[in-house]
Structures are given as structure tokens and as C-alpha cells.
Amino acid sequence: MHVIASAPGKVTLFGEHAIVYGEPAIVTAISRRLYVKTSLRSDKNLKIAAMDLKIPGIILTFISDTGELTLETDYGRVVSAVSYIKKAVELTANHVGEMKGANIEVRSTMPVGAGLGTSAAVAVATIASYAYALGYELTPKEIAKLGHRTELEVQGAASPMDTSIATYGGTLYIKPRPDEPLIEHLKLKNEYPIVIGYVERKSTTKELVAKVKKLKDKREEVISTIIKLIGKVTDEAREALLEGNIIEVGELMNINHGLLDALGVSTKELNDLVYAARQAGALGSKLTGAGGGGCMIALAPGRVAEVSTAIRIIGGTPMDARISAKGVTVEIQK
């Protein structure tokens, strides 16, 4: 028996960077998904095949006296994507009180490390698939909590935003608060076909957050004004999304990108994709995520092919997708 779980990637539609300073953000699950297929073994080994993640195959072996997993790999180090799988299996086994060997195969329809939430997707899909293979159907709340713990233990720090969107899907409006964030599930009244454009990242999220902070410390009044404006754009975008006003959503995406560029988090390569998409007929386009390369998104109803071609010509890798996709799913193959 094979258990296949899949979880969506995500894009930040509005509010990246400003959310660090208490402003709202809107994040959505996309139709690009990551798949984890699990089948139990008769021994205590865990074998991972992850060709889409550019990992040729890695053997993980259980140590029965500690209840942990050790990593055996020719690389001599823990490969990032596999770290999430390893930790997800450990935490799931501890949660259900049972540990068995398994063959795990990972497939992804989105690039790793591009800011599309692949680490959260692989954690959530692994947890759901492995638990079900053991005979346990976890609740979405359990999956989201274990997924967040996986990211916390691998990364050292993590927001529950990515694992929540990977588990529940849909579109979330998130407003930071002192105690816990306000999270609102938005019910969209329109289809929002998007094209994602990818270029190689030049900076990490940590570096870009630090860059904005340094600029804010230097020019407090100006940068604080920009950050508040991003928050205002996000609130207006929430209303436009709920009303199904696709024209306004596109306009607000363009404004949001200009403000992010003013913070210094875009790159020439990303900007080239953003403006090429608009020239090809996109209603709006912006970087998504931390910036510094990575991904941009374009709202392209009726113009997906044209926008994809424009992104490819300018040197990016295009991926079409729909927003507000479903969350984690599980199916059985016999």
C-alpha cells in the first residue's frame, strides 16, 4: 500500500516585509504542489528518493535506543530539504507513539528555495503521509502544529504562517498582534489566474530583513511611512479580493511592488520580469516573498500564455498557477 499526501506551495500576495513591523499581510496557497508517497518497510530503514529536489537518494537509519534518525549521505552533511523530511518523520513517530521504516518518494512541481513555501509543504505532506501509512489519520490542527514544530526545529525560528497555509489552503489575511496574530480566512469571489516568474536568488531572507531594518534605522520617518503604506495597500487589497474586483487587485499589486522596490529588496532581474509581465498584459505584478531574486507574481486573466512567454524571453522561469488552492490531501494507492 502506498499513501500519497500533497500540500500546496504559497505566495505572499501583499504585505511582505511590512508584516515584520506589525502591518498585515495576505498569503495564499497555490495550485503548484509537492507530493510525498510513503510505503512501509519490513525493516527499520527510511529511504528517501527526492529527484525533483536534486537529491539522488539518501538512506536514513533508525537508532532504536534513542528513537532518533541518523543521516547517511555521500554529501557528509544534512541536505536542507531532507532535514525537514527527517524531522517530520521523527516528530510524527513520537506523536503517534510508533516508528517503522518506510520508503518515501518526494515530487515537486515548484523549485526549492524560491520562496514558495516548499519547506512547509514537504513537512506537512510528510507528516500526513507517514502518519496515515502507520494507520493514523491526523486532524488538520495536529498536522499544522507538527509542521510548525518541524520548521522550528530545523530552522531555529519559524512563523506558523507557511505550515498553516500548507495544511488548510485557501487565502489568509494575517495581522500581527502582541498575544497571537489575527488570522482571517478570506472567501474569494473571483478566479485569480497568476503566473509565477523565478530567477536565482542573490540574498537570503535573513539578509533582506536586516537590510530593511538598517535602512529604517537610518531613515526612520521615511521608511516607517513606506511600511505603513504597504499596510494600507494590504487592507485595500483585502477588500478588493473579497469584492472580486480583479482590476483593483492588479493596481494594488503594482503599488505594493513599487513600495517594496523603494525598500531596496527587489533586484534588476526581478524588476525586468515584473515589467515584462505588465507589458504582456498582466493586470498587476510584483515580487513575492523576501525578494533579492526568487519569485514574482503576475495577475494574468486571459493572458497566461503571453505573460509566461514574456517572462521566459527576459530570462526567467515561468510557472502558471491558481491561488486559494486546497490544503493538504491524502490518497491511497493499493
N, C-alpha and C positions, 0 to 999 in steps of 0.2 A: 504493500500500500504506500502511495506517495501522497503527501499533503502539500499543497501549493498555496502559499499565502502571498498576497501582493499588497503593497502600500504605495500611495501616491507621493510624488515629489511636490514641491511647493514653490511659489514665487511670492515675494512681497510686492503687493500692488501699490501701496502707498505707505510712507512714514518711516522708511529705514533711516537709521542714524538718529532721527529726532526722538524715537522711542527711548533711546538711552537717556534722554533728558526729560522724560515724563510725558511726552506727546504721544498721541495714539498712532497705531499702525493697522493696516489691513493686509492680511495674509490669506492665500487661497491654495487649496490643493489643486494640482494639475493632472491632466489625463495621462501624462507620462508616468510610468510606474516601474517599480522594482519588484522582482519576483524571487521568492525563496521556496525551493522544493526540498522537502525533508522526507527521508525514509529511514526507519530504524535499522540498526545493525545487530548482529548477534554478539559482537564483542564490545569493548569499551572505547573504541576509537571514534573520533569525529573527523570525517574527511570533508573538506570544503573545496568545491570546484567553482571558481569565480572568474571565468574567462572574460566576461564583459568588463570586469574591474581590473583587467590587465594583470591578473594574478594566476599563474599557470596551474596552481593546485597545491594545497597545503594540508599537511596532516596534523591534527591536534589530538593529543593523547590525554585521557583522564588519569589523574593521580587519585586513587581511591581513598588514601588516608587523609587527604586534605580536602577532597571534594572540589578541587580546582582543576583547571585545564592548563597544560603547558603547550607552548607553540613550537613545533619543529618545522623549520623552513630553511631553504638554501640561502635566503637573504640574511639570516643571522639577526633579524630584528622583527618586531611586530609590524606587519604591514597595516596601515591605518584602517582600511575597510574591514580587514579580518578581525581587528581588535574589537569592533562593535559586535561582530558575529560571536566571537569567543565570549565576550562579557554577557551578551544577551542569552546565550545558552546556559552559562553558569547561573545567572540570576533566575532564569526560568526554572531550571532544575531545583534550585534551592527553594523557590516559591512553591512548587508543587510537591516537593519532597521526594523526587525521583530523578535519577540520572541514568541515561542509556546512551550508547553510541549511536551515531547517525551519519548518513551521507547527506550533505547539504549542498545544493546547487543554486547559485545566485545568477540571475539575469537582470540586466537593467536597460531601460530604454532612454536613459539620460546619463550624461557624463558625471563622473565622480569629482568632487572638489570644485564644482562650478557655482555653488551657492543655491542649488535646487533642493537641498534637504535630503541628500542621499544617505547620510549617516543616520538620520532619524528613520528614514524609510527602511533601511536594512535592519535596524534594531527592532522596529515594530513588526516587520514581516517575519523575522527570525523567531521572535518570541511567540507570535501567533501560530506559526507553522510547527515549531518544535513542541510546544505545549499540546497542540492538537494531536500530533503524532504519538505523544505519550498517553493520550486519552483524556486530556483536559481542555475544555472549551472556556478560555478565559473571557471575562467581561471586557468591554472596551476600556473601562476605568482601570482595570488591572493591567491591561496591555499598555496603556498610556503611562501609567505610573512606572512600570518596569522599563519601558522605553526611555523615560526621563532619567531613571537611575542608571541605565546603561550609558547614556551620553555623559552624565555627571561623572561616572567612574572612569570613563575613557578620557574625557576632555578636562576634567577637573572643575569645570563650571559649565552650566548649560541652562538656557531658558526652556521651560516646558512647551514653548510655542510650537517648535518643529515636530516634536513627537505627538503633541495634541492634534495637529493638523493631519499628520500621517495616519493617526488612529481614527479620528472622527470624520475627516474630509471636510468638504464644504468651504465656506469663506468665513473668516473670523475677523471681527473688529476688536482690537486689544488696546486697552487704556491702562497704563501703569498706575498703581495706587500704593500707598505705604504698606498696607497689610497684604493684599493679594490683588492681582490685576483684574480689571473688569474684562470679561470675555463675552462677546455677543456673537451668536451665530446669525449671519446675515442670509436672508432668503432673497435670492436674486430674481428679478423679473425679466431677465433677458439673457440671450446667449452672448457670450463674450469670446469669440474665437481669437486666439492670440498666436503670435509667432515668437519663439524664443531664439535669440541670437547669442552665440557663445564665442568668446575669444579667450585666449590664455590669460590667466590671472597673473598680475605682477606684484600684488601686495596681499597680505593676509588680512582677515577681518580685524584681528587684534591691532595690526599696524594702522589700519584705516581709522578705527575708533580712536586710537591715540592721536592720529593726525588731526582729526576734528577737534579733539579736546585741546590740543596745543594751540590751534587757531582760535578757538573760543577763549582760551586764557589770554591770548594776545589782543583780541578784538571782541571783548565780551558783549558790548551792546549790539554790534553789527551781526555777529554770529547768533546771538540769542534771538534776534529778530528773525533771522532766516529760519531757525529751528521752530519758532512759534508759527511762522508762515507755513511750514511743512505740516504742522499740526492742524492748522486751519484748512489747508488743502485736503488733508485726510478726512476731516469731518465733512467737508463738502462732498468728497468722493463717496463717503458712506451714504449720504442722501441720494446722490445720483445713481449709485448701484441699486439701492432699494426701489427707486422710482423707475429703473430700467432706462435711464437717459444715457444712452451709449455715447452720444456726441459730447456731453459734458464730461463723462468719464475720460474720454480721449483728451480733451482740453486740459483736464486736471493732471493727467499723466505727463503732458508736455511741461506744465508749470512745475510739477514735482521734480522732473529731471533737471530743469534749469536751476532750481534751488540746490539740488544735490551737487550739480557741477560747480556752483558757487562755493560749496563747502570743500571742493578740491578732491572729491572721491571718484570722479569719473576719469576716463583716460581718452586719449585721441582715438584709439581703436574702438572703444565703446561708443564714443560720440559719432564716429563715422557710421556705425551700424544704426544708431538712433535716428540720424538724419536721413540716411538712405531709406530706412523704413517709411518715414514720413513722405519722402519724395515718391515712393512706390504706392502710396495711397493709404497708409495706416492712419487711423483717426488720432492716434496718440502713441508715443513710445518713450521709454525711459529705462535707465539702468534698474536692475532689481537686485536686492541684497546689499552687501557691503561696498561693492564697486571695485576699483583697482583692476579692471578686467572682469572676467567672469561672464555674467549674463545680462542681457537687456530683454525687454519685452515690448511687443508692438501689438496694439489692438487693431485687428485687420479683418473686419467683416467683409466678405466678398472679395478680399484681396490677399488671401493667404499665399497663393502661388506667387503672385507678383512680389510681395514683401520677402518671401523666402528666397526668391531669385536675387533680389537686390542685396540681401544680407550675404548671400554666397559670393556674389561678384565682388563685394567690398572686402572679402576676406574672412567673414565669419562662418560659423556652422549653424544653419537654421534648423529649428525643430518646431513643428506645429503642435498645438495643444489646446485643450479647452480648460476653462477654470471651474472652480467649485466642484471638483470631481469627488467621487465617493472615497471613503476611507478604506481601512484595511479590510480585506476579504479573504476567506479561506474556502478552498475546494478540495475534494478528494479524488485521486486517480487510483483505480484498482488495477 
